[in-house]
Amino acid sequence: MGVRTGAEFIAGLRDGREVWLGDERVTDVTLPPAFRGAIESLARLSDMQHDPAYRELLTYPSPTTGHPVGLSFLLPRTPEDLMRRRRMIKIWADATCGMMAAAPPLTVPLAGIWRSITAGRVSPHRKKCRSSNSPGIWLGRTLVRAMRCTSCIMQETPAC
């Protein structure tokens, strides 16, 4: 499967997954306002991969299928590959004001680093992510520490 459109991405989220928001089960993750903004942002990023102005900057032909896939799955082998991925990451970061740090193009490069550390054991997972283009197996991370009580932080006291 090649890159999906934003509409395809949203449709793919309606798969019956079990998600809870507080004490309520969410039957369609695309509807709650708590998720809507992030989902719409990721859909716009997906659509950018189809935009002729960005297609060459954000995708490359899959080595296994030939379909366009996200450039984040390109395993850099040359300085040019690294520069190409850097441009792709900057485009996505600029498009979201840096707020989608857990979006695939910004986390998949970590798999490339892990690959060199783990002697190729990550490669099968990387290929699965690339070929399925599924949000269910996206790699994710967070850049901020979860805060429980901002007044404790403001007073520089131990966490509440």
N, C-alpha and C positions, 0 to 999 in steps of 0.2 A: 504494500500500500504506500502510495506517495503522500506528500503533505496534504492535509485536509483543509477545507475552508473553515471559516468561523462557524458557519451553520452546521457543518459536519461535526466539528468539535463539540458544539452544544448538544447536538442530537446524540453523540456518543456518551454524554454524561447521563442521559436518560436510560440507564440500563438496569435499574432496580437495585443499585448498590445500597448498602445499609449505612446511612449517615444520620447522626443525631446532632441536634442543635439544642443545647440545654437539655431539657427532659422530654423533648418532642422528636419523634422520628420524622425525618424529611423524606418524603416519597419522591420528590423531584428536586434535585439539588439546584436546578437552574432558576427556581422561583423565589426562594427567600432573599430578601434584600441584603442579608448578611453575606451572601455568596455572589450576588448578581454583579457587583462591580468587578470583582476579580475574574469572573467567568467572561464578562463582556470584554475586559482587557485582553485576556488570553485569546478570545475569538478574533479580536482585531489583529493581534499578532499573527494568528494563523492566516488571516486574510492577506496580510502583508506579503506572505510567501507566494501568493498568487498574483500580486500586483506586478505588472511588467517593469515598473520602476525599481522594484526590489528583488524580483525573482532571482537574478544572477548573484545578488549580494547575500541572499539568505538561504539558497538551496544549492544542491549539487546532485548529479545523477547517482542513484544507489549503485554500488558496485555489484550487487546481486540481482536487482530487478531492472535497473535503468530508469525507474521512476524518480522524479525529484523528491529528495528528502531534505530535512533540515540540515543546514551546514554544520550545526553543532555536532553531528555524528561523524564528520570528517576527521579521521585520525591524522593529525598533521605530520607530514614527513619532510617538509621543506620549510624554509623561512617564509616563503610565499603563502603556504598553507596557514601558517600561524598568523600572518598579517590578514589574510582573508577572514579567518575566524574572529580576529580582534575587531575588524570592521563590522562583522555581523553582530557581535555582542554589543558594540557601541550603538548600532542602529536600534536594537531592541531596548537597550537601556535608555536611550534618548526618547524612544516612543512611549515609555512608561515613566519617565522622570526617575528611572532607577528603582521604581517601586516593585517590579516583578522579579526580584532577585532569585526566586525559586522557579522561574520559568525555565523550560528545558534548555534553551540556548545558553543560559547562564549556569546551568548545573551539569549538563552532559560533558562539558570539557573536563570536569573533575574525573569522569570515568577514564579519560585519556591519561590523566596523571596516575590514577590508580592502576591502570593497565601496565604502565612501565614499572610500577612498584611491585605488582603481583604477578609478574611474568606471564601476562596474557590471560589470566583466569577471568578477567572482566569481559573479555572479548565476546563470548557467547551472549552475555546479558546485553551488551551494547548492540549487537546485531539484532537481538529480539526487540529492543526498544526502537531501533531504526526502522525495522520492517513493519512493526505493528502500528507505530505512530499513535499509541494508546496513552491517554492521560492517566490511565490506571497504573502504568508502570513508569511514569516519569520519575526521574530522580529529583529529589527535593532537599532543600535546606533552608535554614533561617539565618538571618544576619543579626537579629536583635534578641536579647534575652527577654523572656516572658516576665512581665512585671505583675506582681500581685497587689502591691499597695504603693502608689506613687508618693503618698505623704511620707512613708518611711524613707524613700530614696531622697526626697527633698530635704529631710531632716538628717540625712546621713546616719540613720539608725539601722540596726539589723532588720531583716525582712519581717513583716507582720505575720 
